[in-house]
Amino acid sequence: MAIKSGKVSVGTTATRLDVHTSGAASGFMTRSSILVINRSTTVSVSIGGSDVDTSTSAALRPGESMTVDVAALNAGLFGRVASGTVDVEYVQTEKFW
């Protein structure tokens, strides 16, 4: 199992939060789960698919985190804010098959 972590600046358009790995020399690697952390103290981040919407999607409030099982999400996990930008940190696990 591999672990990837990083930071993504989320703006007013859908921003991909997960890092998709297409494979490795020794076998196929696939995403397993991702921990997403909203580092803002004032702004919520909407979480969803590529069509994430700030009025109807799940809100990750300031300082909150959530873990998402992304093994079956071929389209990815996205974030979006109503205005400005917010730094979102992630920790993602991957498995070799």
Secondary structure, DSSP 8 states (H G I E B T S, - for coil): -EEEEEEEEE-SS-EE-S-----BTTB-EEEEEEEEEE--SS--EEEESTT--TTTSEEE-TT-EEEEE-TT-TT--EEE-SSS-EEEEEEEEEEE-
